[in-house]
């Protein structure tokens, strides 16, 4: 261990003996024969804002990470055309995503496993074991399509996020069998829905993002949403382009190139028919947890306090009410620091506190923790 001074003047113990990863090195961690097992300090599952923040924070304290992502880094951010709630002056999701991805690729202690899909996550008293399948050739894993291997580490951050919900997944919608509506972020206000009326099923927050990204569009939105989405509609309630339709149930009776029609059972018991030029989904998201040892709640989310102490859940996978870019980044950083401080205290078969996520600093009752020293500024 060596100590590096932070900007605040506090010295934090940092590992100095670990080899570099990524763009700075050709190898990462310890690899067994036939390249079937890799070992690292921290496994990060998911390459969104939470996973990238975890990897970057871990590298800052000298931890080697292997970040596993089946697609591209921060792929969901590319779908956000307008930002107004992220520090740093970012107003475009694509630019933020490109910046984060470039920084992660340049992080010496982070190795990327892009194109790999996690099949199973298992934790025991000593380590976490993740089984992955390389789904496609990528620059980070050439000619490895279809191969399977395991990755082990003392801890893992699970930040796989959420996936869009379709009408068939929502009990309050009846739709033709097999119908898949495009998510609202795919609507092109300049051409696809310009000066048209579209029916939006669900009141999830991408509606507000769409309206901010296209302030001059003549598109009219008919937003049919259940009671559970009422708090999400506050930001669009006063937009003159939006008609809010609180419902108990929606039945899509027609959907095709000639338009859509739906029968609504409103929350006050009234029944009405609405027609539109097109329909899009903004129903929400469902947790996309990997298989294996994660404990899921009744809503499918993986609450951090319910997990094995070596599995640290971060980002949108934690719950529905904290799905923001900044909260995802913060939780990813906190999870990485929790793994770091736990590894200083009990580096072998012992466990961190089961109340994760907690404050990044160790508890005052844990006297065995190696605490950072503090250097006072002159």
C-alpha positions in Angstrom: 0.0 0.0 0.0 1.0 3.6 -0.7 -0.7 6.8 0.3 -1.8 9.5 -2.1 -3.1 12.9 -1.0 -6.6 13.9 -2.1 -7.6 17.4 -3.0 -9.2 17.7 0.4 -5.9 17.0 2.1 -6.9 13.5 3.4 -4.6 10.7 2.5 -6.2 7.5 1.2 -4.4 4.1 1.1 -4.1 3.0 -2.5 -2.8 -0.2 -4.0 0.4 0.2 -6.0 1.4 -3.3 -6.9 -1.4 -4.1 -9.3 -0.6 -4.3 -13.1 -2.3 -2.0 -15.5 -5.3 -3.0 -17.7 -7.0 -1.7 -20.8 -5.3 0.6 -23.2 -2.1 0.6 -21.1 -1.6 -3.1 -20.9 -2.0 -6.2 -23.0 -3.1 -8.4 -20.1 -5.3 -8.1 -17.1 -5.4 -9.9 -13.8 -4.5 -13.6 -13.4 -5.5 -15.9 -16.2 -5.6 -19.7 -15.8 -4.8 -22.2 -18.5 -6.8 -22.1 -21.7 -8.0 -18.6 -20.8 -11.0 -20.0 -19.0 -10.7 -18.2 -15.7 -9.7 -14.6 -14.9 -9.1 -13.1 -11.5 -9.3 -9.5 -10.6 -10.0 -7.2 -7.6 -13.5 -6.2 -8.6 -16.0 -7.4 -11.2 -18.4 -4.8 -12.6 -21.4 -6.2 -14.5 -23.0 -3.5 -16.6 -21.4 -0.7 -18.6 -23.9 2.1 -18.0 -23.4 5.2 -15.8 -23.3 3.2 -12.6 -21.0 0.5 -13.8 -18.6 3.0 -15.5 -18.5 5.1 -12.3 -17.8 2.0 -10.2 -14.8 1.1 -12.5 -13.4 4.6 -12.5 -13.7 5.0 -8.7 -12.1 1.6 -8.2 -9.2 2.5 -10.4 -8.8 5.7 -8.3 -8.0 3.6 -5.3 -5.8 1.1 -7.1 -8.3 -1.7 -7.6 -8.2 -3.7 -10.9 -11.6 -4.2 -12.5 -13.1 -6.3 -15.3 -16.2 -4.5 -16.7 -18.6 -6.8 -18.5 -21.1 -5.3 -21.0 -22.9 -7.1 -23.8 -23.4 -4.0 -25.9 -21.7 -0.6 -25.9 -20.7 1.5 -23.0 -23.5 3.8 -21.8 -25.7 2.7 -24.7 -28.8 4.0 -23.1 -27.4 7.5 -22.8 -27.2 7.7 -26.6 -31.0 7.6 -26.7 -31.4 10.7 -24.5 -31.5 13.7 -26.9 -31.7 16.4 -24.1 -30.3 16.6 -20.6 -31.0 19.2 -18.0 -30.3 17.5 -14.7 -26.6 16.5 -15.0 -23.8 18.5 -13.5 -21.0 19.7 -15.8 -23.0 21.5 -18.5 -24.0 18.3 -20.4 -27.1 18.9 -22.5 -26.9 15.9 -24.9 -26.9 12.2 -23.8 -24.7 11.1 -26.8 -21.9 13.5 -26.0 -22.0 12.5 -22.3 -21.9 8.8 -23.3 -19.0 9.3 -25.6 -17.0 11.2 -22.9 -17.6 8.5 -20.3 -16.7 5.7 -22.7 -13.5 7.4 -23.7 -12.5 7.9 -20.1 -13.2 4.2 -19.2 -11.2 3.0 -22.2 -8.3 5.1 -21.1 -8.5 3.8 -17.5 -5.3 1.7 -16.9 -6.8 -0.6 -14.2 -10.0 -1.4 -16.1 -10.3 -4.2 -18.6 -13.4 -4.2 -20.8 -15.3 -7.4 -21.7 -17.5 -5.9 -24.4 -19.7 -8.4 -26.2 -19.9 -10.7 -23.2 -23.1 -11.7 -21.6 -23.3 -12.8 -18.0 -25.0 -16.2 -17.6 -24.6 -16.6 -13.8 -23.4 -14.7 -10.7 -22.5 -16.7 -7.6 -21.2 -15.5 -4.3 -19.8 -17.5 -1.4 -17.9 -16.7 1.8 -14.6 -16.1 -0.1 -15.3 -14.8 -3.6 -17.7 -13.9 -6.4 -17.7 -16.1 -9.5 -19.3 -14.8 -12.7 -19.8 -17.0 -15.8 -19.9 -15.2 -19.1 -20.4 -16.1 -22.7 -18.8 -13.9 -25.4 -21.8 -13.2 -27.7 -20.0 -11.5 -30.6 -16.6 -10.6 -31.9 -15.5 -7.2 -30.6 -12.2 -5.3 -30.7 -11.8 -6.2 -27.1 -12.4 -9.9 -27.6 -11.6 -10.9 -31.2 -12.4 -14.4 -32.5 -14.0 -15.4 -29.1 -17.6 -15.7 -30.2 -19.5 -18.3 -28.3 -16.7 -19.1 -25.8 -17.5 -19.4 -22.1 -15.3 -18.5 -19.2 -15.4 -17.6 -15.5 -14.2 -14.4 -13.8 -13.6 -14.3 -10.0 -13.0 -11.5 -7.6 -13.6 -10.8 -3.9 -16.5 -8.5 -4.8 -18.8 -7.6 -7.7 -20.8 -4.5 -8.5 -24.0 -5.5 -10.3 -25.3 -2.6 -12.4 -27.2 -4.1 -15.3 -30.0 -1.6 -15.1 -33.4 -2.0 -16.7 -35.1 -2.8 -20.0 -38.2 -1.2 -21.6 -41.6 -2.7 -20.8 -43.9 -3.7 -23.6 -47.8 -3.7 -23.6 -47.9 -7.5 -23.0 -46.0 -6.9 -19.8 -48.5 -4.4 -18.4 -51.6 -5.6 -16.7 -53.5 -2.4 -17.4 -53.1 -2.8 -21.2 -54.8 -5.2 -23.6 -53.2 -5.3 -27.0 -53.0 -7.6 -30.0 -50.9 -10.6 -29.3 -47.2 -10.1 -30.1 -47.6 -6.3 -30.5 -44.3 -4.4 -29.7 -44.6 -0.7 -29.7 -41.5 1.4 -30.3 -40.3 3.4 -27.3 -41.0 7.1 -27.4 -37.4 8.1 -27.8 -37.5 6.6 -31.3 -40.1 9.0 -32.5 -38.6 11.6 -34.8 -40.5 14.9 -34.2 -39.0 16.4 -37.4 -40.5 13.8 -39.7 -42.0 10.8 -38.1 -44.6 12.5 -35.9 -44.4 16.1 -37.0 -47.8 17.9 -36.6 -49.4 14.6 -35.8 -51.2 13.2 -32.8 -49.6 10.2 -31.1 -50.9 8.0 -28.4 -48.4 7.4 -25.7 -49.0 4.4 -23.4 -47.6 5.1 -20.0 -46.4 8.2 -18.2 -42.7 7.4 -17.8 -40.1 10.2 -17.8 -38.9 9.9 -21.4 -42.0 11.9 -22.3 -40.5 15.0 -20.7 -37.1 14.3 -22.4 -38.9 14.1 -25.8 -40.6 17.4 -25.3 -37.5 19.2 -24.2 -35.5 17.8 -27.1 -38.2 19.1 -29.6 -39.5 22.4 -28.2 -40.8 23.6 -31.5 -42.6 20.4 -32.7 -46.3 20.5 -33.4 -46.7 16.9 -32.2 -49.7 16.4 -29.9 -49.3 13.7 -27.2 -52.2 11.8 -25.8 -50.7 10.2 -22.7 -52.7 7.4 -21.2 -51.2 6.4 -17.8 -52.1 4.3 -14.7 -52.2 5.6 -11.2 -48.7 4.4 -10.5 -47.3 6.9 -13.0 -49.1 9.9 -11.7 -46.0 11.4 -9.9 -44.0 11.0 -13.1 -46.4 13.2 -15.1 -45.9 16.4 -13.0 -43.1 17.7 -15.3 -45.3 17.5 -18.4 -48.6 18.5 -16.9 -48.5 22.1 -18.0 -47.2 21.5 -21.5 -49.9 22.6 -24.0 -48.9 19.8 -26.3 -49.8 17.1 -23.8 -53.3 15.7 -22.9 -53.1 13.6 -19.8 -55.5 10.6 -19.7 -55.5 8.9 -16.3 -56.8 5.4 -16.8 -57.6 2.1 -15.2 -57.3 0.1 -18.4 -56.5 0.6 -22.1 -57.6 -1.7 -24.9 -55.9 -1.2 -28.3 -58.6 -1.9 -30.8 -56.7 -0.9 -33.9 -53.0 -0.5 -34.7 -51.5 -0.2 -38.2 -50.3 2.2 -40.9 -53.7 3.9 -41.0 -53.5 4.9 -37.4 -54.5 3.5 -33.9 -57.6 3.5 -31.8 -58.0 2.6 -28.2 -60.8 2.1 -25.7 -60.0 3.8 -22.3 -61.5 3.0 -18.9 -60.7 6.2 -17.1 -60.0 6.4 -13.4 -63.3 8.1 -12.7 -65.2 5.2 -14.4 -65.9 7.0 -17.7 -65.3 5.1 -20.9 -64.0 6.9 -24.0 -62.5 6.2 -27.4 -59.4 7.9 -28.6 -57.7 7.8 -32.1 -54.2 8.9 -33.1 -51.8 8.7 -36.0 -49.4 6.4 -34.2 -48.7 4.8 -30.8 -45.5 4.7 -28.8 -44.6 3.1 -25.5 -43.5 5.0 -22.4 -44.7 2.3 -20.0 -41.5 2.2 -17.9 -38.7 -0.3 -17.4 -38.3 -3.7 -15.8 -35.2 -4.7 -13.9 -32.7 -6.7 -16.1 -30.9 -8.7 -13.4 -28.5 -11.5 -14.4 -29.2 -15.0 -13.3 -27.7 -16.6 -10.3 -27.4 -15.4 -6.7 -29.2 -12.0 -6.7 -32.2 -11.7 -4.5 -35.2 -10.1 -6.3 -38.1 -8.3 -4.6 -41.7 -8.8 -5.6 -41.3 -6.0 -8.2 -38.2 -7.7 -9.7 -35.7 -5.1 -8.4 -32.7 -6.1 -6.4 -32.5 -4.1 -3.2 -28.9 -3.7 -2.0 -29.7 -4.7 1.6 -31.1 -8.1 0.5 -28.0 -9.3 -1.3 -25.0 -11.4 -0.3 -22.5 -9.0 1.2 -20.1 -9.6 -1.7 -22.7 -8.6 -4.3 -23.1 -4.8 -4.4 -26.1 -3.6 -6.4 -25.9 -0.1 -8.0 -27.8 2.1 -10.4 -31.3 1.5 -11.8 -31.4 -2.1 -10.7 -31.9 -1.0 -7.0 -35.4 0.4 -7.5 -37.8 2.4 -9.6 -37.7 5.7 -7.9 -34.0 6.6 -8.2 -33.4 6.1 -11.9 -31.4 9.2 -12.8 -27.9 9.5 -14.3 -26.4 11.2 -11.3 -27.9 8.8 -8.8 -26.6 5.9 -10.9 -23.1 7.3 -11.0 -23.2 8.1 -7.2 -24.3 4.6 -6.3 -21.7 3.0 -8.6 -18.9 5.0 -7.0 -20.2 4.2 -3.5 -20.4 0.4 -4.2 -16.8 0.4 -5.5 -15.6 2.2 -2.4 -17.6 -0.2 -0.1 -15.8 -3.1 -1.8 -12.5 -1.3 -1.4 -12.8 -0.5 2.3 -14.1 -4.0 3.0 -11.1 -5.5 1.3 -8.8 -3.5 3.5 -10.5 -4.8 6.6 -11.0 -8.4 5.8 -9.2 -9.4 2.6 -10.0 -13.1 2.7 -13.2 -15.0 3.6 -14.8 -12.3 5.6 -17.6 -10.0 4.6 -18.5 -6.3 4.6 -21.6 -4.9 6.5 -24.8 -6.4 5.3 -26.4 -2.9 5.4 -25.0 -1.9 2.0 -25.1 0.6 0.5 -23.8 2.6 3.5 -21.5 5.6 3.9 -18.3 5.1 2.1 -16.3 5.6 5.3 -16.0 2.6 7.6 -18.1 2.5 10.8 -16.4 3.9 14.0 -17.1 0.5 15.6 -14.9 -1.3 13.2 -11.6 -0.8 14.9 -9.7 -3.2 12.7 -10.1 -1.0 9.6 -7.0 0.6 8.2 -8.1 4.2 8.3 -6.8 6.9 6.0 -4.5 9.4 7.7 -5.4 13.1 7.6 -2.8 15.7 6.7 -3.7 19.2 7.8 -3.3 22.0 5.2 -0.9 24.8 6.2 
